[in-house]
Amino acid sequence: MSMEYPDCLKLAKRDKQKLDKLKEWLEAEARQRGKDFAKCLHRHWEKFYRLPLYQERGLHMNYALLSQAAVSFWEDLLRIKAYHDIEYSDRHKLAAHLFKWLSRMRPIKPGNDHSGASKLELEVLQANALFALACTQSFLECSEFSDSERQYIIYASTNRDIHAREWSMIFYLLEKIHPVGP
């Protein structure tokens, strides 16, 4: 027994409606989780900004960009979890997607336009990458990265388009290289 063309169209429309409902749910869930997660990221920012390296640098957080990074983080994770039918993401994926979105959104901005200065200081230019790395390391179970590893991560986040799955693999390997404890 074969299906008639109108029956196939009905099934396709029904499947599209299910997908549209799933998409709406994912977007609403990502917005809610992103809103809560942005508060957590704000606490990380407060600790980060208190570091001696960043005091008196005139940096400020653009909270709209921070919130968008948090929502985009959750949109990615929820979409991937729904597509692959997994319940939990491992910490490397969490770290990778967070790093990806904070690096992409660049929510930390200089307090002034520095139009009179010949160039921005390196610490100011790298603030977004360093903040993303600091937030990311809260997901990982590893000791500190070496200076060369940190420099590569900062360079790659500002000058390369590396996808979250590659960041996930990088963070996994770095965690293996730098285990916590003896």
C-alpha positions, 0 to 999 in steps of 0.5 A: 500500500503506497501513500498518496501525494496529499497524504505525504504533504499532510505528514510533512506539514505535521512534521514541520509543525512539530519542528516549529514548536520545538524551535519555539520551545528551544528559543524560550528555554535558551532565553530563560537559561541565558538570563540566569546564566548572564547573572553568573557571568556577571559575577565572574566579571566582577571577580575578573575586573578586581584583578590587579591587571585590569584595575584602572584600565577603564574597561566596562561590561556591555551587559547586552552583549554578555546576555546575548552570549549567554543566550547563544550559549544555551541555544547551541547546547539545547539544539545540539542536545535535541539533535543528538538526543543526549541529556547532558553535555560534558564539561568540555562542550560547556567550556567550548561553547562558552568560550566560543560565544564570549570570544565572538560577542566580545562584551568587554569594551574600553571605557573611552575611545582612546582616540588620543592614544596611538594604540590600545594596551595589550591587556585591554585588547586581550581582555575578552579572550582572557575573560572567556578563558577565565570563565571557561576554566571554571568548567574544567578540572585542570591545573593552570595552563602554561604561558604558551598554551594561554598565549595560543588560546588568546591568539586563536580566539582573537584571530582564528575562527575555531568552532566549538567542537575543536575548542572542546577537543582542545580543552579535553586535551589540555585537561589531560595534560594538566590534571588536578592534584598529584 
